[in-house]
Amino acid sequence: MTALLQSAPVTLPSVQEKGEWQPRVIGLDLSLTSTGIAGTDWALAARPGKRRSHERLDWLLGAIGLCVKDSADLVVVEGAAYAQGSQAGHHELAGLWWLVTQYLWRHRIPYAVANPHHRTIYATGRANPAQHLPRKERSRVAKGMVRSAAVERYGVECEGPGRYDQADATILAAMGLDWLGYPTVPVPDTHRRALEAVRWPALIPAAAD
């Protein structure tokens, strides 16, 4: 498994290493081929390779569990993009989403749900930042803009085949920290407005004594 976890830290950052208490927020950009997982200053991509069906879902759930169990106060999960509902693999991806959120619920880990537009607005200030470009170029350019925000604003290296997934997860984690009142960097109001539309949990972590 470790060979497929790109840019994975040797150990996850701990509260003690920070020197000052900070909630441990994890961002999850769920994908059947490359799931992005990120914390405050790290990101990785869980890539199941040639695994398919139940084996793939089980592998991805295990990889996610390693990163969130006993180390997350809040998880921000990217919700479904409804426009992609007719694409192949949609039902399996929906199954992964429910498996992950059920896992979080079972382990009493609060989670929020942010859709792709929320994430893009928080990163770039706009839901469709490449709207002025030809339609076939918009998605690629927008992904690059989100990645640039993750690298330049938050200092998280997002490299390799899973770089866009790492970047998406980084932005989701940053949204959670901001909502809890622990933003790592200042974010303009044009970007922070995205927080208002996210489905946040009722329970939030309390500051350590």
C-alpha positions in Angstrom: 0.0 0.0 0.0 2.7 2.5 0.9 4.1 2.4 -2.6 0.8 3.8 -3.8 0.5 6.6 -1.2 2.3 9.5 -2.9 4.0 12.2 -0.9 3.0 10.5 2.3 4.7 11.7 5.5 6.6 9.2 7.6 4.3 10.2 10.5 1.3 12.4 10.6 1.8 15.8 12.2 0.9 15.8 15.9 -0.4 18.5 18.3 2.8 18.2 20.3 4.9 18.9 17.2 3.0 22.1 16.5 3.8 23.5 20.0 0.3 25.1 20.1 -3.0 23.3 20.0 -4.7 23.2 16.6 -7.6 21.0 15.5 -6.5 18.1 13.3 -8.5 18.6 10.1 -8.3 16.1 7.2 -9.5 16.9 3.7 -10.8 14.0 1.5 -11.2 14.3 -2.3 -12.7 10.9 -3.0 -11.9 9.2 -6.3 -11.8 5.5 -7.5 -8.4 6.0 -9.2 -6.7 8.6 -7.0 -8.1 9.8 -3.7 -6.6 12.9 -2.3 -6.0 13.0 1.5 -4.5 16.1 3.2 -3.8 17.7 6.6 -2.5 21.0 7.6 0.8 20.8 5.9 0.9 17.5 4.0 -0.9 15.8 1.2 -0.9 12.4 -0.5 -2.8 10.5 -3.2 -4.1 7.0 -2.5 -4.0 5.1 -5.8 -5.4 1.6 -5.9 -3.7 0.6 -9.1 -5.4 -2.3 -10.9 -7.7 -3.2 -8.1 -11.4 -3.1 -9.1 -14.9 -3.4 -7.5 -15.0 -4.5 -3.9 -11.2 -5.0 -3.6 -10.7 -1.4 -4.7 -13.3 0.0 -2.3 -11.8 -2.0 0.5 -8.3 -0.8 -0.3 -9.3 2.8 -0.5 -11.3 2.7 2.8 -8.2 1.1 4.5 -5.9 3.8 3.2 -8.3 6.6 4.3 -8.7 4.9 7.7 -5.0 4.9 8.3 -5.0 8.7 8.0 -8.1 9.7 9.9 -8.6 7.1 12.7 -7.3 8.5 16.1 -5.8 11.5 14.3 -8.7 13.7 13.1 -11.0 16.1 14.9 -12.8 17.0 11.7 -12.9 15.6 8.2 -14.1 17.7 5.2 -15.3 15.3 2.4 -15.9 16.5 -1.1 -19.5 15.7 -2.1 -20.9 14.4 -5.3 -20.8 16.5 -8.5 -24.3 15.9 -9.7 -23.5 16.8 -13.3 -21.3 13.7 -13.4 -24.1 11.4 -12.4 -24.3 9.6 -15.7 -20.6 8.9 -16.0 -19.3 5.3 -15.7 -18.3 4.3 -12.2 -20.7 6.8 -10.6 -22.5 4.2 -8.5 -19.2 2.7 -7.3 -17.9 6.2 -6.4 -21.2 6.9 -4.5 -20.6 3.6 -2.7 -17.1 4.8 -1.7 -18.6 8.0 -0.4 -21.1 6.2 1.8 -18.5 3.7 3.1 -16.2 6.6 4.1 -18.9 8.7 5.8 -20.2 5.5 7.5 -16.7 4.9 8.8 -16.4 8.4 10.1 -19.9 8.2 11.8 -19.0 4.8 13.4 -15.8 6.2 14.8 -17.5 9.4 15.9 -15.4 11.7 13.8 -17.3 14.8 12.8 -17.4 15.4 9.1 -18.5 18.2 6.7 -19.6 17.9 3.1 -18.4 20.5 0.5 -19.2 20.2 -3.1 -16.6 20.9 -5.9 -17.9 24.5 -6.4 -17.3 25.3 -2.7 -13.8 24.0 -2.9 -13.0 25.9 -6.1 -14.5 29.2 -4.7 -12.4 28.9 -1.6 -9.3 28.3 -3.6 -9.8 30.8 -6.4 -12.7 33.1 -5.5 -14.9 31.8 -8.3 -16.9 28.6 -8.9 -15.8 28.6 -12.6 -12.5 30.5 -12.7 -11.7 29.5 -16.3 -15.1 30.4 -17.7 -13.6 32.8 -20.2 -11.7 30.0 -21.9 -12.9 27.5 -24.5 -15.1 24.8 -22.9 -12.7 22.0 -23.5 -9.9 23.8 -21.6 -11.9 25.0 -18.6 -11.6 22.0 -16.3 -7.9 21.5 -16.9 -7.1 25.2 -16.2 -9.4 25.3 -13.2 -7.7 22.3 -11.7 -4.3 24.0 -12.2 -5.5 27.1 -10.4 -6.7 25.1 -7.4 -3.3 23.3 -7.3 -1.5 26.7 -7.5 -3.5 27.9 -4.5 -2.5 24.7 -2.5 1.2 25.1 -3.3 1.6 28.9 -3.2 -0.9 29.8 -0.4 -0.5 26.8 1.9 3.0 25.6 1.0 1.9 22.0 0.4 3.8 20.1 -2.3 1.3 18.5 -4.8 3.3 16.5 -7.3 3.0 13.4 -9.4 0.0 11.8 -11.0 -2.3 12.6 -8.0 -1.3 16.2 -7.7 -4.7 17.6 -8.5 -6.3 15.3 -6.0 -3.8 16.3 -3.3 -4.5 19.9 -4.0 -8.3 19.5 -3.8 -7.9 17.7 -0.4 -5.5 20.5 0.8 -8.1 23.1 0.1 -10.8 21.1 1.8 -8.7 20.7 4.9 -8.0 24.5 4.9 -11.7 25.2 4.7 -12.3 23.1 7.8 -9.5 24.8 9.8 -10.9 28.2 8.7 -14.5 27.3 9.8 -13.2 26.2 13.2 -11.4 29.5 13.6 -7.8 28.3 13.0 -7.0 29.5 9.4 -3.4 28.9 8.5 -3.2 31.9 6.2 -5.5 34.9 5.6 -8.1 34.2 2.9 -10.1 37.0 1.1 -13.9 37.3 1.8 -14.5 36.5 -1.9 -13.0 33.1 -1.2 -14.4 32.6 2.4 -18.0 33.0 1.2 -17.7 29.4 0.2 -17.8 28.3 3.9 -21.4 29.5 4.2 -22.7 26.8 1.8 -20.9 23.8 3.3 -22.8 21.3 5.3 -20.9 21.5 8.6 -21.4 19.1 11.5 -23.2 20.0 14.7 -20.3 18.8 16.9 -16.9 20.4 16.7 -13.7 19.7 18.5 -13.0 21.6 21.7 -9.6 23.3 22.3 -7.2 21.4 24.4 -6.5 22.6 27.9 
